[in-house]
Amino acid sequence: MSQPLLETSFLVVGAGMTGLAFANFLESDDVLVVERDQEIGGWCKTVHQDGFVWDYSGHFFHFKHPDIEAYLRERMLPDEVITVVKKSLIQIGQDRIDFPFQKNIHQLPKEQFIDCLYDLFFREEAAPQVENDSFKGMLYEKFGCSISELFLIPYNEKLYACDLEELDRDAMGRFFPYADVKSIVRNMRRPDNASYNATFTYPINGAIRYVEALAGELPPEKIRLGDGVESIDLNAKVATLQSGQKVRYRHLISSAPFDRLLNMSSLPHDPDVFTSNKVLVFNLGFDKKGPEDVHWIYFPERELSFYRVGFYDNIMNTDRMSLYVEVGMSTDAEVDVAAARERVLQDLKRTGIIDDHTLLSHHSVVLDPAYVHITSRSRDHFAELSSILKQAGVYSVGRYGGWTYCSIEDNIVEARALAERFNTLARA
């Protein structure tokens, strides 16, 4: 027996931060949020297990819009959010230096420091022959061989799980910590490692609390869980859900990965344009503390399975080491969780993070996609295809919907701006 057709002015695809922010800031009540998972939050879900608090990955918030931060905190318990001055390190061999790497090369052993400084000053004479418009080309151009090859290239290749010549030179935008020669040398005597995330906030009960602050304004019947979109008829403006339920909409706002939205809407495109990686995240709880006074450490060494390790216990000041460990993989790589966990534990011991620690609890999740590959082709195709979708009343937003690199706050800002556009039209 077929289900009666549902109708809504605004169909929101995805109950992560972006989708919930749009529905939250929209003044119309004629909205329906659909989510294929059984819980809200997207990659910002939180796990409570054996006394440990973990997110699906390390999600720390760097608010640049005080009004947005205030809006969220007003909808949370008092004193639930802590503010932390970031301490992040990079491990090169057995040495740990401050982040960002290029501003702290003076902390390296003498010979490595001399190589980095020499190559920095004579970078134009010794730059390898790579594509100048690529991310790798940008690194060599700005920092020379040694800085690039000691950290910037191997680390980012582990993170993106691809050759950096495939990525656009501005693939990380404002999030890449640029530094010129003068600032690098000045930092040797006058340390200044400030970055866009020099401080961050974090709810003591996990990132999901920020998600719940947005969802709390929405009536429960406006969020449909476990029933995501399977297909979209752009001409009829009808979406078919997993359950077979059909929903007619006036406007569809999607935070689903852009390539999946294209497939759902049967919009012709080259699938090779939109590539990404996936990240296997291990959350690990141990019986006692490990390194202190550090919030995360970057690991460029190719022989190590992970590229970053974060310390929840040092953020929340708890008495047992609580880690998130991130392993970058190509999107088509097979994942053997048990084997990967054993490898991670071996590598944690090799790097000195654990010794005789006992693993008390563990959790894992695969984020797919995790980091999209931003290229000149992906930028051009996104602009063209998203324009076609907008003409059909479909708006693709958020980190994955926009096929971009951005912060969680950026997603909220974008969603609020789009909601305000519709609010303004409705008031006119």
C-alpha positions, 0 to 999 in steps of 0.5 A: 500500500503506497504512502500518501504524498508528504508536502513541505516548503523546505526539505532538509537533507541531513541532520548534522550541524549544517542541516539543523542550523538551517532548520533552526534559523529558518522562521518558517515552521513548514520544514522537514529534516530527514536523516538516514542515520538513527541519530542526529549529529553527522560526524559530530556524534559523541560516544560515552563508554566505560567512563570515557567521552569521545566524539566520532573524531576530534571536533573542537570549536574555534568561534570567530562569531561571538553571537553564534557562540552565545546563541549555542551556549544560551541553549546549554547548561551553565559551565558546560563549555570549557575554553582551552589554549591550544598546545599542539606539537609535531613529532619528527623522529624522537623530537617534538617541536611546536606547531606550526612546523615552518615557524619552529624549525629552529627547534629541530636538531642542528643539521636538520635546522640548517637544511631547512633554513638553507633550503628556505632561503634558496628555495627558488634555485632548488625547487623540484619540477612539480606543477606550480598550481598544485598544493605540492608546488605551493609548498616547495615554492614557499618553503623549499625542499627540507621544510616541505619534505620533513613535514608538510608533504608527508603529513598532508599525504597521510591526511589526504591519502593522495599525491598532493600534486592532485590538489589545488594550491589553495586546497586548505584556504585560510586553514593553512598556516602560511609564514614568510621568511621574515616571520619564520626567522623572527619566531626564533627569538620572539615566539608567536605560534598563533593560528586560527585555532589558538584557543578552542571551546569544547563541551564537557559532554562532547560535541553532540551538545552543540548539535543538541543546542540547535536541534532543541529548538525544533519540534521532534516531528520535524526531524525524521531519523532512519529515513534518508533520501534515495532519489530526487526528481528535480523536475517534479520537485519530489524526493523519495526516501529510503522507506519509499515515502515521497516528499514534495518540496519547494526548496531542498537544502542538502548537506549530503556529500555533493557527489552523492547529491548528484547521484540522487538527483541523476544529474549527469557529471564526471564521477572522477572529478569529485574525489575524497579520502576516508579516515579510520578513527580509533577512540582509546581509553587507558588506565593511566595518564600519558603525555601531559600539556599537549592536546594533539600531536602530528606525525608525518613519518610514513612508517607510522599508521596515524597522522594525528593523535589527540588527548581528550584527557588533557582537554577535559583534565581527567585522570586516565589517558583518553585518545583519538587516533586518526588514520587516513585512507584512500576511499576504496581502501579495505578496512580491517579494524582489528588489524589496524587497531593492533598496528596503532597500539604498536605505533603508539608504543613506538612513539612513546605515547604508551608504555605499560598502559592497559587499554580499558576501552576502545571504539572506532568509526570510519568517516567517509568522506573525511577530507574532500580533494579540492582541485581546479576541476572540482571547483569549476564543476561544483560551480556549474552543477550547483548553479543547475541545482539552484535553478531546480530549488536545490541548495548544496551547503556545508563542508561536504555539500559545498565540497570544500574545507571549512570549520563547523562554525563556517557551516553554521554561518552559511546555513544561517545566511541561507535561512535568512535569505528565505526569511527576508523573502517571506517577510517581503 
